[in-house]
């Protein structure tokens, strides 16, 4: 990547429009952040909770809701541009590639929608609810379902290239890196699968279900497990490099910089660990689970808690810069774009805070 000094975290990721910022799911946002809380810009009401993590593309925020809809909202005004109704709640996060929005629903379908109108282009049916976000590479969509399969789907012909069966339901969003797709499963394994053939390269066993979505940086893949650990595993052979232990399950997906790895735990803390060794550098205590995945921008970490707050702390010491309260617990992961942070809450609102 290109060295961007304002990030405060080394090499910059490829700018993209997907869950966690790019195909490597590192959770780094190269944009103007919110160093000091100014005000609530707007909040957009849906009919039920928002578990989905939003994305923002060219002045439009996209998010799913438990009310079964996918929404497109004007980021300047907070007004709805369009909505698309599925047959069940939408907890998955959207992704946009080549002007098409892809999102899964609890009705088991992966939907391809026109990002400007919300019109359905096609749908692809799996046999279980889809909680994970789509990953895309050179015309192939990788999507996981709770039916235990990872699917590779040709985005143009809408045909299945292959499917890979895990030993349990898949909630973890797959990540693509140099021809390999990584994802975790409810069976406690992290899998590495060849993106062209769908054949397993290796698997790594933890002692709990994996809801956390992996992040890849350099020669390691990082992910959490319900066994209370955050793991760093060698991407070549699946061997453990280190693990950092929390006091409860780690369902949060990690954010990874050149120097740090940040992750939340159900012990109510956000952890900062040394990327090379896994040694804990600092911890920030909230008042409830931290299952939301952290976002990094300009020397700060943005994350949310079930205690109804969005927090912003500095990278080096974990000192709080500001916090913002909603009226519901927050599982949705923050998305940072052009001086505004976007996130959903179980109080049914999508928030834009500047």
C-alpha positions in Angstrom: 0.0 0.0 0.0 0.9 3.7 -0.1 2.1 5.1 3.2 -0.4 7.6 4.5 0.9 9.5 7.5 -2.4 10.7 8.7 -3.6 7.2 9.4 -1.2 6.8 12.2 -1.0 3.1 11.3 1.3 2.5 8.3 0.3 1.2 4.9 -3.1 2.2 3.7 -5.7 -0.3 2.4 -7.3 -0.3 -1.0 -10.3 2.0 -0.8 -13.4 -0.1 -1.3 -17.1 -0.2 -0.5 -17.6 -3.3 1.6 -17.8 -4.5 5.2 -14.7 -3.6 7.2 -13.5 -1.2 4.4 -11.9 -3.6 1.9 -11.4 -7.2 0.8 -8.9 -7.8 3.6 -11.4 -6.6 6.2 -8.8 -4.7 8.2 -11.2 -2.1 9.4 -9.1 0.9 8.3 -10.8 4.0 6.8 -8.8 6.4 4.8 -11.0 9.5 5.0 -11.7 12.5 7.1 -12.7 11.3 10.6 -14.5 12.8 13.6 -11.7 13.7 16.1 -14.2 15.8 18.2 -17.9 15.2 18.5 -19.8 18.1 17.0 -23.4 17.0 16.7 -25.9 14.4 15.5 -26.1 15.1 11.8 -29.3 13.0 11.4 -30.9 9.7 12.4 -33.0 7.6 10.1 -35.8 5.4 11.5 -36.6 1.9 10.4 -39.4 -0.3 11.8 -37.1 -2.6 13.7 -33.5 -3.0 15.1 -30.5 -2.4 12.9 -27.9 -5.1 13.4 -26.4 -4.6 9.9 -23.2 -2.6 9.5 -23.7 0.3 7.0 -21.5 1.3 4.0 -21.4 4.7 2.4 -20.8 5.2 -1.4 -20.9 8.6 -3.2 -23.3 10.3 -0.8 -25.5 7.4 -0.1 -25.6 5.2 3.0 -26.8 1.6 2.6 -28.0 -0.6 5.5 -30.2 -3.5 6.3 -32.9 -3.7 9.1 -34.6 -6.4 11.1 -37.8 -5.0 9.4 -36.7 -7.0 6.3 -35.7 -4.0 4.2 -32.5 -2.8 2.6 -32.4 1.0 2.7 -30.5 3.7 0.7 -30.3 7.0 2.6 -29.0 10.4 1.3 -26.1 11.3 3.5 -26.6 15.0 3.2 -30.2 15.0 4.3 -30.9 11.7 6.1 -33.9 11.2 3.7 -34.7 7.8 2.2 -33.8 7.3 -1.5 -35.3 3.9 -1.8 -35.9 0.6 0.0 -36.0 -3.0 -1.0 -38.1 -5.6 0.8 -36.9 -9.1 1.5 -38.9 -11.9 3.0 -37.1 -11.8 6.4 -34.9 -9.6 8.6 -31.6 -8.3 7.1 -28.7 -8.6 9.5 -26.0 -8.9 6.9 -24.0 -5.9 5.7 -24.1 -4.7 2.1 -21.3 -4.5 -0.4 -21.1 -2.7 -3.7 -19.0 -3.8 -6.7 -19.3 -2.5 -10.2 -22.3 -0.4 -9.2 -24.3 -3.4 -8.0 -25.3 -3.8 -4.3 -25.0 -7.3 -2.9 -26.6 -8.3 0.4 -27.9 -11.4 2.0 -31.1 -11.8 4.0 -32.4 -14.2 6.7 -34.7 -15.5 4.0 -31.7 -17.4 2.6 -31.3 -15.3 -0.6 -28.3 -13.3 -1.8 -29.7 -10.2 -3.6 -28.1 -8.2 -6.4 -29.7 -4.7 -6.5 -29.3 -1.6 -8.6 -27.5 0.7 -6.2 -29.2 3.8 -7.5 -32.8 2.5 -7.8 -33.0 -0.5 -5.5 -34.4 -2.6 -8.3 -33.7 -6.3 -8.1 -31.3 -7.6 -10.7 -31.2 -11.2 -9.5 -31.3 -13.4 -6.4 -29.5 -16.6 -5.5 -31.0 -19.0 -3.0 -29.1 -20.8 -0.3 -30.7 -23.1 2.3 -30.2 -21.0 5.4 -30.2 -17.4 6.6 -27.2 -15.3 5.4 -25.6 -13.2 8.1 -22.2 -12.6 6.4 -21.2 -9.9 4.0 -20.2 -10.7 0.4 -16.5 -10.7 -0.8 -15.8 -10.1 -4.5 -12.8 -10.8 -6.7 -12.6 -10.6 -10.5 -16.2 -11.5 -11.2 -16.7 -14.1 -8.4 -18.8 -13.5 -5.3 -17.9 -15.4 -2.2 -20.8 -15.7 0.3 -21.4 -17.8 3.3 -24.6 -19.2 4.7 -25.8 -20.8 7.9 -26.6 -23.8 5.7 -22.9 -24.6 6.4 -21.7 -23.8 2.8 -19.3 -21.2 1.4 -20.4 -20.4 -2.1 -18.5 -19.1 -5.1 -20.9 -17.5 -7.5 -20.2 -16.1 -11.0 -21.6 -12.5 -10.7 -22.3 -12.3 -14.5 -24.0 -15.6 -15.2 -25.3 -16.1 -11.6 -24.1 -19.7 -11.6 -22.4 -21.5 -8.8 -18.7 -22.2 -9.5 -18.3 -24.3 -6.4 -19.4 -24.7 -2.8 -17.4 -25.8 0.2 -19.0 -27.5 3.2 -17.9 -26.5 6.7 -18.8 -28.5 9.8 -21.2 -25.9 11.1 -23.2 -22.8 10.3 -21.2 -19.8 9.0 -21.8 -16.3 10.4 -18.3 -15.1 9.7 -17.8 -13.0 6.6 -15.2 -14.5 4.2 -12.0 -12.6 3.3 -10.1 -12.9 0.1 -6.3 -12.7 -0.1 -4.0 -13.8 -2.9 -6.2 -16.6 -4.2 -7.3 -17.9 -0.8 -10.7 -17.3 1.0 -10.6 -17.4 4.8 -13.7 -17.7 7.0 -14.7 -19.1 10.4 -17.5 -21.5 11.3 -19.7 -22.5 14.2 -17.7 -25.7 14.3 -14.8 -23.8 15.8 -12.5 -24.0 12.7 -11.0 -21.2 10.6 -10.9 -22.5 7.0 -8.5 -21.5 4.2 -10.0 -22.5 0.8 -8.6 -22.2 -2.7 -10.7 -19.4 -4.4 -10.5 -21.1 -7.9 -11.2 -24.7 -7.0 -13.0 -24.6 -3.6 -10.6 -27.1 -2.2 -9.4 -26.8 1.4 -5.8 -25.6 1.9 -5.9 -26.0 5.7 -8.0 -25.5 8.8 -7.2 -24.2 12.3 -9.1 -25.4 15.3 -10.3 -23.2 18.2 -12.3 -24.3 21.3 -15.4 -22.3 20.5 -17.7 -21.2 17.6 -16.3 -18.5 15.3 -18.6 -15.6 14.6 -15.8 -13.1 14.1 -14.9 -12.2 10.5 -11.1 -12.7 9.8 -8.8 -9.9 8.8 -5.6 -10.5 6.8 -2.5 -8.4 7.0 0.9 -9.4 5.5 1.5 -13.0 6.4 -1.2 -13.5 9.1 -4.9 -13.9 9.4 -6.5 -12.5 12.6 -9.8 -13.6 14.1 -11.7 -14.1 17.4 -13.4 -17.2 18.8 -16.1 -17.8 21.4 -13.3 -19.5 23.4 -12.2 -16.0 24.5 -9.1 -15.7 22.3 -8.0 -13.5 19.4 -5.7 -15.6 17.2 -3.0 -14.7 14.7 -2.4 -17.6 12.3 0.2 -18.1 9.5 -1.7 -17.8 6.2 0.7 -20.2 4.5 0.3 -23.3 6.7 -2.4 -22.5 9.3 0.0 -22.6 12.3 -0.7 -20.4 15.3 1.6 -17.4 15.7 0.1 -16.2 18.9 -3.2 -15.7 20.8 -4.4 -12.9 23.0 -6.8 -13.9 25.7 -9.9 -12.0 26.9 -12.2 -12.9 29.8 -15.2 -13.8 27.6 -16.1 -14.6 24.0 -14.6 -12.6 21.1 -17.3 -12.2 18.4 -16.0 -8.8 17.3 -14.0 -8.7 14.1 -10.5 -7.3 14.6 -9.1 -4.1 13.1 -5.4 -4.5 12.1 -2.7 -1.9 11.5 1.0 -2.3 11.0 1.5 -2.1 14.8 -1.8 -2.9 16.5 -4.7 -5.3 16.5 -7.9 -4.1 18.1 -10.9 -6.3 19.1 -13.8 -6.3 21.4 -15.0 -9.0 23.8 -18.1 -10.0 25.7 -16.1 -9.1 28.9 -17.1 -5.5 28.0 -13.6 -4.4 26.9 -11.9 -3.2 23.8 -8.4 -4.6 23.6 -5.3 -3.2 21.8 -2.6 -5.8 21.3 0.9 -5.7 19.7 0.5 -7.1 16.2 3.9 -8.8 16.3 3.6 -10.6 19.7 -0.1 -10.5 20.7 0.9 -8.8 24.0 -1.9 -6.6 25.4 -1.0 -2.9 25.2 -4.1 -1.5 26.8 -7.8 -2.2 27.5 -10.8 0.1 27.5 -13.7 -0.9 29.7 -17.4 -0.3 28.8 -20.5 -1.3 30.6 -21.6 -4.2 28.4 -20.5 -6.5 25.6 -18.3 -5.2 22.8 -19.4 -7.3 19.9 -19.3 -4.5 17.3 -16.2 -4.5 15.2 -13.8 -1.5 15.6 -12.9 0.9 12.9 -9.5 2.8 12.7 -9.0 6.3 11.3 -6.3 8.9 11.8 -4.9 7.6 15.1 -8.3 6.8 16.6 -10.4 3.7 17.2 -14.2 3.8 16.8 -16.3 1.1 18.4 -19.6 0.4 20.0 -21.0 -1.4 23.0 -24.2 -3.1 24.1 -24.2 -0.3 26.7 -25.8 1.8 24.0 -22.7 4.0 23.3 -20.4 4.6 20.4 -16.8 5.3 21.7 -13.8 6.9 20.2 -10.4 6.3 21.8 -6.8 7.1 20.8 -4.7 4.3 19.4 -1.7 4.6 21.6 -3.2 4.8 25.1 -6.9 3.9 24.8 -7.9 7.3 26.2 -11.4 8.3 25.4 -11.8 11.2 22.9 -15.6 11.2 23.0 -18.7 9.0 23.2 -22.3 9.2 21.8 -25.4 7.5 23.4 -28.3 5.9 21.6 -31.4 4.3 23.1 -30.5 0.7 22.2 -27.6 -1.7 22.3 -25.2 -1.5 19.4 -23.9 -4.4 17.4 -23.6 -2.6 14.1 -20.0 -1.7 13.2 -19.1 2.0 12.5 -18.4 3.2 9.0 -16.4 6.4 8.6 -16.8 8.7 5.6 -15.9 12.3 5.0 -16.1 13.7 8.5 -19.1 11.5 9.6 -19.4 8.2 11.3 -22.4 6.0 10.5 -23.8 3.1 12.6 -27.0 1.3 13.5 -28.7 0.6 16.8 -31.2 -1.7 18.3 -33.4 1.4 18.9 -34.3 1.1 15.2 -32.2 4.1 14.0 -29.3 4.5 11.6 -27.1 7.3 13.0 -24.9 9.9 11.3 -22.7 11.7 13.8 -20.2 14.4 12.9 
